[in-house]
Amino acid sequence: MKEWPPVQLDEKITATPEGVVEECYRLISFPPGSGPNWDEFKSLFQEKAVLSLRVFPEDDSVTVMDLDEYTIIQMRPGIKKEGYTVNVVGEDWFKQGDFATCQVIFDMQFGDTPPVRCFDDFHLIKRDGRWWIVSIIGETQDIES
């Protein structure tokens, strides 16, 4: 059985649910010619986390996947060359004990293409002295519509 998490993250990042979500968006963004650090990204999540996302605006439907499936789908042909950025526009948090949710509005951009407005709903738990993402549900919307 593989060890989880893949890498140990800075305790300052995982001490708060806000830190984990902020780091999630930082790690998924990358300049042209690069790519995400998947081991650090995966270390923000519980091992059995579920992502239910419309990964790209042109996708016909939302895809339900685990972390390994997401790392494959996210890296569509040409994305490393063009780069990918996320710009968070707003957040709305609810926290109770060891449970937190966050609704995030953000713009995603592939290379020089126009940004697309997106919405993520994070579910996080505190376990073993740190915060973990257990699920993300996400949808896209063309910001010109």
BAFI-3210 file (N, C-alpha, C; in Angstrom, 3 decimals, decimal comma, padded with zeros to 6 digits):
// residues 145
n [1|2|3|4|5|6|7|8|9|10|11|12|13|14|15|16|17|18|19|20|21|22|23|24|25|26|27|28|29|30|31|32|33|34|35|36|37|38|39|40|41|42|43|44|45|46|47|48|49|50|51|52|53|54|55|56|57|58|59|60|61|62|63|64|65|66|67|68|69|70|71|72|73|74|75|76|77|78|79|80|81|82|83|84|85|86|87|88|89|90|91|92|93|94|95|96|97|98|99|100|101|102|103|104|105|106|107|108|109|110|111|112|113|114|115|116|117|118|119|120|121|122|123|124|125|126|127|128|129|130|131|132|133|134|135|136|137|138|139|140|141|142|143|144|145]
n.u [000,840|000,552|002,127|000,394|000,038|001,442|003,593|004,895|003,375|003,958|003,193|001,927|000,354|-001,555|-002,820|-005,142|-008,410|-008,679|-006,037|-005,443|-007,221|-006,387|-003,748|-004,310|-005,320|-003,049|-001,165|-002,275|-002,081|000,108|002,992|003,497|005,081|005,557|004,201|001,795|002,753|002,163|002,393|002,533|000,076|-001,781|-001,341|-002,894|-005,338|-007,608|-006,955|-009,019|-010,504|-013,014|-013,592|-015,815|-016,293|-016,666|-014,244|-013,121|-014,354|-015,651|-016,481|-018,963|-020,322|-020,309|-017,579|-017,015|-014,477|-011,411|-008,356|-006,120|-007,276|-008,097|-005,616|-004,760|-006,836|-006,876|-004,521|-004,708|-003,899|-001,438|-001,714|000,448|002,206|000,792|000,129|-001,572|-003,788|-005,273|-007,518|-008,751|-011,896|-013,832|-014,857|-016,841|-017,281|-018,133|-017,847|-017,692|-016,707|-014,760|-015,249|-015,577|-016,818|-016,464|-017,403|-016,268|-015,617|-014,071|-011,758|-010,638|-007,872|-006,499|-003,449|-003,245|-005,924|-009,319|-010,432|-012,426|-015,300|-015,742|-016,984|-016,438|-017,107|-015,918|-015,319|-014,122|-012,228|-011,012|-008,440|-006,171|-004,677|-004,566|-005,923|-007,872|-008,867|-011,867|-013,722|-014,517|-016,797|-017,420|-018,145|-018,370|-018,716|-019,214|-017,856|-018,739|-021,373]
n.v [-001,193|002,204|005,091|007,706|011,137|011,896|013,742|015,661|018,583|022,085|022,961|025,383|025,790|023,706|024,159|025,622|025,632|027,560|028,022|025,592|025,533|027,846|027,055|024,882|026,078|027,579|025,567|024,221|025,971|026,969|028,121|028,609|025,839|024,330|022,516|021,211|020,535|017,534|015,745|017,407|018,736|016,561|015,978|017,715|016,588|014,125|010,666|009,216|011,112|012,776|014,203|016,142|017,488|019,871|019,817|021,201|024,015|023,255|020,662|018,118|017,255|016,982|015,375|012,633|011,766|010,298|011,406|010,523|010,053|012,659|014,014|013,034|013,714|016,542|017,320|017,835|017,440|019,760|021,563|021,911|023,383|025,788|026,728|027,382|029,212|030,316|032,609|033,709|035,064|035,392|034,171|032,132|031,123|028,453|027,205|024,647|023,218|020,446|020,575|022,088|024,197|025,683|027,974|028,891|031,419|031,775|032,663|030,806|030,289|029,361|029,571|032,253|032,524|033,796|034,337|032,046|032,001|030,296|027,924|026,511|024,121|023,361|020,747|020,177|018,538|018,347|016,418|014,308|016,462|018,361|020,097|018,731|018,273|016,761|016,585|018,082|019,926|021,151|023,675|025,250|028,395|030,260|033,404|035,376|034,915]
n.w [000,000|-000,873|000,559|002,233|002,894|-000,411|-000,180|002,582|003,540|004,244|007,517|008,006|005,785|005,874|008,276|008,320|006,766|004,792|004,007|002,763|000,544|-000,838|-001,463|-003,117|-005,492|-006,152|-006,666|-008,856|-010,919|-013,577|-015,432|-019,028|-020,645|-018,439|-015,643|-013,250|-009,808|-009,031|-006,819|-004,533|-004,874|-004,676|-002,006|-000,576|-000,338|001,054|000,752|-000,544|-001,856|-003,853|-007,002|-008,751|-011,610|-014,290|-016,256|-018,463|-020,290|-022,670|-022,221|-022,343|-020,084|-016,465|-014,911|-012,797|-010,655|-009,311|-007,674|-009,215|-011,730|-012,305|-012,584|-015,006|-016,839|-016,608|-017,835|-020,701|-024,233|-025,269|-023,158|-021,382|-022,928|-023,352|-020,779|-017,622|-015,655|-012,584|-011,219|-008,359|-007,593|-005,641|-002,366|-000,210|002,973|005,241|008,441|010,871|013,722|012,983|010,266|007,088|004,497|001,287|-001,081|-004,145|-006,473|-009,520|-012,151|-014,852|-017,012|-020,060|-021,356|-023,600|-024,088|-023,727|-020,329|-018,360|-016,404|-013,370|-010,914|-007,807|-005,271|-002,291|000,060|003,218|005,826|009,212|010,313|012,011|012,937|010,902|007,970|005,309|001,909|000,986|-001,016|-004,197|-006,026|-009,195|-011,650|-014,858|-016,555|-019,399|-019,425|-021,084|-021,600]
ca.u [000,000|001,352|002,035|-000,382|000,079|002,671|004,634|004,450|003,291|004,221|002,085|001,215|-000,631|-002,617|-003,362|-006,469|-009,022|-008,387|-004,695|-005,484|-007,876|-005,472|-002,640|-004,856|-005,327|-001,664|-000,471|-002,841|-001,670|001,496|003,333|003,758|006,277|005,694|003,063|001,569|003,457|001,039|002,537|002,101|-001,361|-002,490|-001,161|-003,941|-006,566|-007,705|-006,625|-010,216|-011,251|-013,755|-013,744|-016,915|-015,991|-016,590|-012,833|-012,918|-015,640|-016,290|-016,919|-020,412|-020,916|-019,432|-016,923|-016,747|-013,173|-010,504|-007,218|-005,306|-008,015|-008,060|-004,291|-004,680|-007,799|-006,492|-003,368|-005,072|-002,810|-001,131|-001,869|001,765|002,788|000,071|000,046|-002,914|-003,828|-006,524|-007,613|-009,919|-012,658|-014,536|-015,022|-017,852|-016,922|-018,904|-017,034|-018,269|-015,850|-013,764|-015,864|-015,632|-017,148|-016,121|-017,832|-015,271|-015,805|-012,746|-011,579|-009,539|-007,393|-005,545|-002,586|-003,725|-007,351|-010,112|-010,746|-013,755|-015,782|-015,979|-017,511|-016,075|-017,632|-014,980|-015,664|-012,877|-012,308|-009,777|-008,124|-004,736|-004,039|-004,473|-007,094|-007,817|-010,003|-012,475|-014,404|-014,752|-017,776|-017,118|-018,878|-017,851|-019,687|-018,553|-018,106|-019,352|-022,803]
ca.v [000,000|003,416|006,001|008,920|011,835|011,703|014,576|016,430|020,006|023,019|022,986|026,658|025,622|022,768|024,526|026,215|025,250|028,620|027,776|024,436|025,924|028,774|026,272|024,067|026,899|027,944|024,406|023,784|026,965|026,817|028,912|027,832|025,012|023,689|021,688|021,203|019,590|016,674|015,160|018,419|018,926|015,416|015,984|018,555|015,808|012,790|009,695|008,780|012,301|012,701|015,462|016,112|018,757|020,091|020,193|022,190|024,628|022,561|019,319|017,921|017,000|016,904|014,081|012,224|011,101|010,368|012,290|010,023|010,318|014,100|014,426|012,649|014,511|017,958|017,577|017,593|017,769|021,166|022,440|022,263|024,427|027,057|027,151|027,423|030,059|030,483|033,875|033,650|036,300|035,488|032,964|032,175|030,025|028,001|026,282|024,154|022,166|019,884|020,548|023,396|024,251|026,946|028,180|029,765|031,906|032,058|032,654|029,966|030,745|028,500|030,402|033,603|032,508|034,559|033,594|031,468|032,059|028,955|027,842|025,287|023,921|022,510|020,170|019,872|018,057|018,389|015,087|014,123|017,744|019,230|020,154|017,947|018,346|015,451|016,617|019,337|019,914|022,358|023,941|026,388|029,225|031,212|034,721|036,270|034,620]
ca.w [000,000|-000,964|001,704|001,992|001,604|-001,182|000,436|003,736|003,233|005,324|008,480|007,889|004,712|006,257|009,589|008,136|005,494|003,827|003,500|001,872|-000,710|-001,524|-002,003|-004,200|-006,695|-006,483|-007,222|-010,139|-011,923|-013,999|-016,616|-020,235|-020,636|-017,127|-015,266|-011,800|-008,946|-008,659|-005,483|-003,560|-005,078|-004,094|-000,554|000,017|-000,358|001,613|-000,298|-001,257|-002,282|-005,111|-007,724|-009,721|-012,269|-015,733|-016,252|-019,506|-020,656|-023,783|-021,817|-022,432|-018,774|-015,302|-014,755|-011,419|-010,744|-008,177|-007,941|-010,315|-012,970|-012,550|-013,077|-016,420|-017,613|-016,571|-018,693|-022,102|-025,167|-025,496|-021,983|-020,833|-023,773|-023,206|-019,385|-017,031|-014,461|-011,853|-010,495|-007,470|-007,587|-004,370|-001,563|000,846|003,863|006,391|009,234|012,116|014,273|012,074|008,948|006,439|003,077|000,668|-002,455|-004,757|-007,839|-010,061|-013,596|-015,321|-018,317|-020,740|-022,189|-023,896|-024,405|-022,758|-019,101|-018,214|-015,025|-012,832|-009,551|-007,092|-003,930|-001,558|001,358|003,917|007,199|009,989|010,825|012,258|013,201|009,727|007,110|004,075|000,981|000,759|-002,311|-004,907|-007,109|-009,948|-012,890|-015,606|-017,270|-020,280|-018,821|-022,066|-021,754]
c.u [000,874|001,102|001,237|-000,135|001,414|003,848|004,033|004,493|003,619|002,986|001,299|000,126|-001,819|-003,257|-004,769|-007,080|-008,760|-007,014|-004,656|-006,105|-006,985|-004,328|-003,096|-004,835|-003,917|-000,967|-001,003|-002,498|-000,206|001,751|003,529|005,087|006,502|004,521|002,909|002,526|002,382|001,178|002,117|000,599|-002,154|-002,420|-002,133|-005,224|-006,463|-007,521|-007,838|-011,093|-011,893|-013,855|-014,830|-016,908|-016,300|-015,191|-012,546|-014,276|-016,379|-016,750|-018,441|-021,076|-019,853|-018,863|-016,673|-015,484|-012,430|-009,316|-006,368|-005,985|-007,961|-006,716|-004,102|-005,577|-007,368|-005,386|-003,668|-003,905|-002,667|-001,168|-000,517|002,392|002,125|000,042|-001,393|-002,860|-005,237|-006,452|-008,892|-010,561|-013,372|-014,674|-016,109|-017,671|-018,011|-018,047|-017,779|-017,388|-014,777|-014,268|-015,866|-016,071|-016,770|-016,648|-016,912|-015,720|-014,417|-012,792|-010,416|-009,168|-006,327|-004,724|-003,134|-005,209|-008,120|-010,415|-012,195|-014,120|-016,167|-016,415|-017,098|-016,713|-016,733|-015,620|-014,360|-013,167|-010,957|-009,587|-006,609|-004,002|-003,899|-005,773|-006,829|-009,042|-010,545|-013,281|-014,435|-015,805|-017,558|-017,854|-018,255|-019,002|-018,897|-018,875|-018,711|-020,845|-023,633]
c.v [001,243|004,319|007,240|009,888|011,619|012,521|015,281|017,907|020,833|023,088|024,290|026,562|024,810|023,091|025,104|025,719|026,295|028,413|026,634|024,807|026,877|028,014|025,395|024,849|027,314|026,779|023,960|024,763|026,736|027,631|028,016|027,075|024,256|022,741|021,718|020,259|018,671|016,067|016,153|018,646|017,799|015,415|016,910|017,765|014,552|011,808|009,282|009,947|012,088|014,105|015,266|017,457|018,724|020,665|021,297|022,742|023,875|021,140|019,234|017,754|017,054|015,483|013,829|011,372|011,144|011,239|011,828|010,278|011,807|014,538|014,074|013,539|015,971|018,278|017,222|017,975|019,286|022,048|022,818|023,404|025,780|027,591|027,280|028,277|030,127|031,806|033,843|035,029|036,490|034,138|033,199|030,937|029,730|026,982|025,923|023,008|021,737|019,757|021,966|023,223|025,635|026,953|029,243|030,139|032,274|032,087|031,738|030,409|029,783|029,361|031,801|033,645|033,338|033,713|033,108|031,487|030,645|029,031|026,497|025,290|022,902|021,994|019,719|019,343|018,256|017,012|015,002|015,455|018,674|019,168|019,427|018,265|016,928|015,413|018,036|019,056|021,215|022,442|025,157|027,150|030,179|032,610|035,716|036,017|035,258]
c.w [000,000|000,242|001,311|003,112|000,895|-000,642|001,647|003,370|004,456|006,228|008,433|006,831|005,202|007,611|009,502|006,830|004,411|003,192|002,500|000,525|-001,505|-002,181|-003,166|-005,516|-007,114|-007,190|-008,579|-011,262|-012,295|-015,268|-017,838|-020,140|-019,349|-016,897|-013,757|-011,078|-008,372|-007,271|-004,401|-003,654|-004,411|-002,571|000,171|000,265|000,493|000,467|-001,129|-001,715|-003,655|-005,704|-008,769|-010,426|-013,762|-015,908|-017,259|-019,932|-021,760|-023,440|-021,850|-021,071|-017,691|-015,234|-013,274|-011,455|-009,415|-008,578|-009,116|-011,655|-013,318|-013,126|-014,551|-017,274|-017,702|-017,571|-020,154|-023,013|-025,346|-024,267|-021,370|-021,628|-023,535|-021,782|-018,927|-015,775|-013,884|-011,105|-009,670|-007,393|-006,248|-003,700|-000,531|001,709|004,888|007,122|010,508|012,605|013,279|010,643|008,380|004,986|002,563|-000,756|-003,046|-006,167|-008,341|-011,581|-013,919|-016,719|-018,829|-021,684|-022,349|-024,250|-023,380|-021,510|-019,109|-016,732|-014,573|-011,378|-008,962|-005,723|-003,244|-000,275|002,002|005,313|007,877|010,611|010,976|012,365|012,013|008,934|005,801|003,214|000,820|-000,530|-002,860|-005,967|-007,869|-011,263|-013,546|-016,247|-018,136|-019,754|-019,800|-022,211|-020,663]
res [m|k|e|w|p|p|v|q|l|d|e|k|i|t|a|t|p|e|g|v|v|e|e|c|y|r|l|i|s|f|p|p|g|s|g|p|n|w|d|e|f|k|s|l|f|q|e|k|a|v|l|s|l|r|v|f|p|e|d|d|s|v|t|v|m|d|l|d|e|y|t|i|i|q|m|r|p|g|i|k|k|e|g|y|t|v|n|v|v|g|e|d|w|f|k|q|g|d|f|a|t|c|q|v|i|f|d|m|q|f|g|d|t|p|p|v|r|c|f|d|d|f|h|l|i|k|r|d|g|r|w|w|i|v|s|i|i|g|e|t|q|d|i|e|s]
***
